[in-house]
Structures are given as C-alpha cells and as structure tokens.
Amino acid sequence: MKNFRKRILLITALMILTIMIVGTVFAADPSGSGTLAIDGSERANTPSVGQLPAQGGNVTEVDITAEVITSKWAGYYGNITGLIVLEDSSGNTFYNWSDASPTGEVFATRNPSTPTWGSIGCADAADIGTEATALGLSTGADNLTNTFCATCGNHSAFQVSSQPFTADLCTYRSNVYDNSGDQIINWDQIILDDGNYPLYTTIINQDTTGFDGRSWDFQLLVAENSSISTMTNYFFYIEIA
C-alpha cells in the first residue's frame, strides 16, 4: 500500500492554488471558490534509463524497482484566504469580514451545475462503480477502490451545509502524504455524492506541512479520465466553518 500510494503522489498535475473565498453572511451551503490563482503545475521527472554490463556466459540476478507516473489522478494544493461579505446583487459591499485562517472543506466536482447540497452524503458502492466506469478507474494498482477505501486512511468529523459527518463515517476515504510519507492524521480525502456527481472533498488543514515540506492549507486528490486525450475540468466549491 505504501509503495502504491507513493506512486499515486507522482500525480499528473500539481497545481498550487490560492483560493479567495467570497461568501454571504449566514450562508448555509458551500459557495463557489471565487478566484483561482494557479501559481504553477508540475509532474514527476521520467526515471533515467538503467544500464548493466553484459558478459557472455554469465547469468545475472537483477532486482528492478519501477516508478511509473499515474495517468488516473491529479492533485491540487495551496492556501486559502477567506472573505465574508455583506453586499447586494451588483457586488456593492455594505461590509466585509476577513478570515485569515478559515476552516471547513474544499470540494471539486465535474458537474458544471451547482451541487444539490441538501442531498449530499457519502458516496456508496453504486456511486463508486459508476465513477470507476466513467473514468476508466476499475483496473490497475492505482484504481479507484485501491485509492479510496475503508482501509485507505481516516477522516475527521466535518459538516457540509446542515449535514454532519462523524469521523470515518464515509467508506471511500484516504489521506494524501505529508513530507514524511504515508500518514493518517492530516489531509483527509473523502468522496461525497449529491445523487448526480461525486464530489472529491478534503478537510482544510491550516498552515500544515504538506507533501513537499512546505506549509499549505489544503491538498486535494481528484480522478482524471485516462481514456481520453483532453483534460478533465473540475469546478471548485468551499465551505468555511
């Protein structure tokens, strides 16, 4: 599992996102993510070609460690600045409140329409089967259920809109790495579903050491359709608790 998850972190697109949240006072549902400032995107370097001398008449035992970049997953990470506003429909501000250390969740979905937050719940086996089929994630060591499963990590208690989720309630969950490697304390990853589309969800960890040794507010793992040549578009939402 640890070697597998190490490969998963060699993700196809690492995008540093600074998210500016603009919400409405007393809003019950998560809001759109506002400004998404992409500061960079990287992928792992292709491993160098190994070479061995060959001598006629010899047979040589060779142990090979292969490291392959996944084509099925992508990662987002970055910082969050919250701003709660009181304004009219034209964007004229009556008052605002800055939140330098917001808590809550970040969501990513392929659904171009606003999720049905009142129907949000843990993704079940049928949801996961549909997602795996849609994105070609049914096979391979980096398939969907090897990445998100009841034994793939933990998640803390959280709440979406008015719906509470107790710790480890959702079966399809995981934790991405910090700079020390595999861990189950921070960077919770959960798959939720609103009855139409899955929502890849992470709980915000303010100023926490991430996969690269730097301090981030969130790290989010999302699935990518490896069977098509075009990139998958994700729509981001956030809830400030």
C-alpha positions as CSV (number, residue, x, y, z in Angstrom):
1,M,0.0,0.0,0.0
2,K,2.8,2.5,0.9
3,N,4.7,1.9,-2.4
4,F,1.4,2.2,-4.3
5,R,0.5,5.4,-2.6
6,K,4.0,6.8,-3.2
7,R,3.3,6.3,-6.9
8,I,-0.1,8.0,-6.6
9,L,1.6,11.1,-5.3
10,L,3.6,11.4,-8.5
11,I,0.5,12.9,-9.9
12,T,-0.2,14.2,-13.4
13,A,-0.8,17.8,-12.4
14,L,0.3,19.5,-9.2
15,M,-1.3,22.9,-9.2
16,I,-0.7,25.5,-6.5
17,L,-4.0,27.2,-5.9
18,T,-4.6,30.3,-3.9
19,I,-8.4,30.4,-3.3
20,M,-10.1,33.7,-2.4
21,I,-13.5,32.9,-0.9
22,V,-16.3,35.3,-1.2
23,G,-19.3,34.2,0.8
24,T,-22.5,35.6,2.2
25,V,-23.1,36.1,5.9
26,F,-25.1,33.2,7.3
27,A,-24.9,31.3,4.0
28,A,-25.8,27.6,4.8
29,D,-24.4,26.0,1.7
30,P,-20.8,25.9,0.4
31,S,-20.1,28.6,-2.1
32,G,-18.2,28.8,-5.4
33,S,-14.5,29.1,-4.9
34,G,-14.1,32.6,-6.3
35,T,-10.6,33.4,-7.6
36,L,-8.4,30.5,-8.5
37,A,-4.8,31.7,-9.0
38,I,-2.7,29.0,-10.5
39,D,1.0,29.6,-9.5
40,G,2.4,26.5,-11.2
41,S,1.9,22.9,-12.3
42,E,4.4,20.1,-12.2
43,R,4.8,16.4,-12.8
44,A,7.5,13.9,-11.8
45,N,10.6,13.5,-14.0
46,T,10.8,10.4,-16.1
47,P,13.1,7.9,-14.4
48,S,16.6,7.7,-16.0
49,V,17.4,4.6,-18.2
50,G,19.3,2.0,-16.2
51,Q,22.3,0.2,-17.7
52,L,24.1,-3.1,-16.9
53,P,27.2,-4.7,-18.4
54,A,26.5,-8.0,-20.2
55,Q,29.2,-10.7,-20.2
56,G,28.9,-13.7,-22.4
57,G,28.3,-16.9,-20.4
58,N,27.0,-15.1,-17.3
59,V,23.5,-15.2,-15.8
60,T,22.9,-12.2,-13.6
61,E,20.2,-11.7,-10.9
62,V,18.8,-8.2,-11.1
63,D,16.2,-6.6,-8.8
64,I,14.3,-3.8,-10.6
65,T,12.3,-1.1,-8.9
66,A,9.9,0.6,-11.3
67,E,8.4,4.0,-10.7
68,V,5.5,4.9,-13.1
69,I,3.6,8.2,-13.2
70,T,-0.1,7.6,-12.8
71,S,-2.4,8.8,-15.6
72,K,-5.5,8.4,-13.4
73,W,-5.1,11.0,-10.7
74,A,-4.3,14.7,-10.3
75,G,-3.6,16.8,-7.2
76,Y,-4.3,20.3,-6.1
77,Y,-2.8,22.1,-3.2
78,G,-2.4,25.6,-1.9
79,N,-3.6,28.3,0.5
80,I,-6.9,29.8,1.3
81,T,-7.9,33.4,2.2
82,G,-11.5,33.8,3.4
83,L,-13.7,36.9,3.0
84,I,-17.2,37.0,4.3
85,V,-19.2,39.8,2.7
86,L,-22.5,41.6,3.0
87,E,-23.3,43.0,-0.4
88,D,-26.1,43.5,-3.0
89,S,-26.5,41.5,-6.2
90,S,-24.4,44.1,-8.1
91,G,-21.4,43.4,-5.8
92,N,-21.6,46.7,-3.9
93,T,-20.1,46.0,-0.5
94,F,-22.0,47.0,2.6
95,Y,-19.4,45.4,5.0
96,N,-17.0,42.5,4.9
97,W,-15.0,40.4,7.4
98,S,-11.6,38.9,6.6
99,D,-10.9,35.4,7.8
100,A,-7.1,34.8,7.6
101,S,-7.4,31.2,8.9
102,P,-10.7,29.7,7.7
103,T,-11.6,26.1,8.5
104,G,-14.0,23.9,6.5
105,E,-13.8,21.9,3.3
106,V,-12.7,22.2,-0.3
107,F,-14.8,20.4,-2.9
108,A,-14.1,19.6,-6.6
109,T,-16.7,18.2,-9.0
110,R,-17.0,17.7,-12.7
111,N,-20.7,18.8,-12.5
112,P,-21.0,22.2,-14.2
113,S,-24.2,22.8,-12.3
114,T,-24.3,23.7,-8.6
115,P,-24.3,20.5,-6.4
116,T,-27.5,19.7,-4.6
117,W,-26.1,20.4,-1.1
118,G,-29.3,19.2,0.6
119,S,-28.8,15.7,-0.8
120,I,-25.2,15.4,0.0
121,G,-24.0,12.2,1.5
122,C,-21.1,9.7,1.5
123,A,-20.6,8.0,-1.9
124,D,-21.8,4.4,-1.8
125,A,-20.7,1.4,-3.8
126,A,-23.0,2.2,-6.7
127,D,-21.7,5.7,-6.9
128,I,-18.1,4.4,-6.9
129,G,-18.8,1.8,-9.5
130,T,-20.3,4.5,-11.8
131,E,-17.3,6.7,-11.3
132,A,-14.8,4.0,-11.9
133,T,-16.6,3.0,-15.2
134,A,-16.9,6.6,-16.3
135,L,-13.2,7.4,-15.8
136,G,-11.6,4.1,-16.5
137,L,-10.6,3.5,-12.9
138,S,-11.6,-0.1,-12.5
139,T,-8.2,-1.7,-13.1
140,G,-4.6,-1.3,-12.2
141,A,-2.9,-0.8,-8.8
142,D,-4.0,2.9,-9.0
143,N,-7.7,2.1,-9.5
144,L,-10.4,3.9,-7.6
145,T,-11.0,1.4,-4.8
146,N,-7.3,1.0,-4.1
147,T,-7.1,4.7,-3.6
148,F,-10.3,5.4,-1.7
149,C,-11.4,2.7,0.7
150,A,-12.3,1.9,4.3
151,T,-8.7,0.8,5.0
152,C,-7.0,3.6,3.0
153,G,-6.9,6.2,5.8
154,N,-9.2,8.1,8.2
155,H,-11.2,11.2,8.1
156,S,-12.1,13.7,10.9
157,A,-15.7,14.8,11.7
158,F,-17.0,17.6,9.4
159,Q,-20.2,19.2,8.3
160,V,-21.5,20.1,4.8
161,S,-24.3,22.6,4.8
162,S,-26.6,21.3,7.6
163,Q,-25.4,17.6,7.2
164,P,-23.0,16.4,9.8
165,F,-20.4,13.6,9.0
166,T,-19.0,11.8,12.0
167,A,-15.4,10.7,12.0
168,D,-14.7,7.8,9.5
169,L,-18.4,7.7,8.5
170,C,-17.7,7.6,4.8
171,T,-16.3,4.4,3.4
172,Y,-14.5,5.8,0.4
173,R,-11.7,7.9,2.0
174,S,-8.0,8.3,2.1
175,N,-5.1,10.6,3.2
176,V,-2.5,12.1,0.9
177,Y,1.1,12.3,2.0
178,D,3.0,14.9,4.0
179,N,6.7,15.3,3.6
180,S,7.4,12.3,5.8
181,G,5.4,10.0,3.6
182,D,2.3,7.9,4.4
183,Q,0.2,9.3,7.3
184,I,-3.4,9.3,8.6
185,I,-3.5,12.5,10.7
186,N,-4.0,15.3,8.2
187,W,-5.0,15.9,4.6
188,D,-8.3,13.8,4.8
189,Q,-9.7,12.8,1.4
190,I,-13.4,11.8,1.1
191,I,-15.7,11.1,-1.8
192,L,-19.2,12.5,-1.3
193,D,-22.1,12.4,-3.7
194,D,-25.2,14.6,-4.3
195,G,-27.1,12.0,-6.2
196,N,-25.8,13.2,-9.6
197,Y,-22.0,13.5,-9.4
198,P,-19.2,12.7,-6.9
199,L,-17.5,15.5,-5.0
200,Y,-13.9,15.0,-4.2
201,T,-13.6,16.5,-0.8
202,T,-10.7,17.5,1.6
203,I,-10.9,19.0,5.0
204,I,-8.9,22.2,5.4
205,N,-5.7,21.9,7.5
206,Q,-4.5,25.5,8.0
207,D,-0.7,26.0,7.9
208,T,0.2,22.3,7.9
209,T,3.3,20.7,6.4
210,G,2.4,19.2,3.0
211,F,3.9,16.6,0.7
212,D,6.8,18.9,-0.3
213,G,7.8,20.1,3.2
214,R,6.1,23.5,2.7
215,S,3.1,24.8,4.6
216,W,-0.3,24.6,2.9
217,D,-3.9,24.9,3.8
218,F,-5.3,22.1,1.6
219,Q,-4.2,19.1,-0.6
220,L,-6.9,17.5,-2.8
221,L,-6.7,14.3,-4.9
222,V,-9.1,14.1,-7.8
223,A,-9.6,11.4,-10.5
224,E,-8.7,12.0,-14.2
225,N,-10.1,10.2,-17.2
226,S,-7.1,8.4,-18.6
227,S,-9.1,7.1,-21.6
228,I,-9.4,10.4,-23.3
229,S,-6.8,12.8,-24.6
230,T,-8.4,16.0,-23.2
231,M,-8.0,17.2,-19.7
232,T,-10.9,16.9,-17.2
233,N,-12.4,20.2,-15.9
234,Y,-13.2,20.4,-12.2
235,F,-15.4,23.0,-10.6
236,F,-14.3,24.1,-7.1
237,Y,-16.5,25.0,-4.1
238,I,-15.6,25.7,-0.5
239,E,-17.4,25.9,2.8
240,I,-16.0,28.0,5.7
241,A,-17.0,26.6,9.0
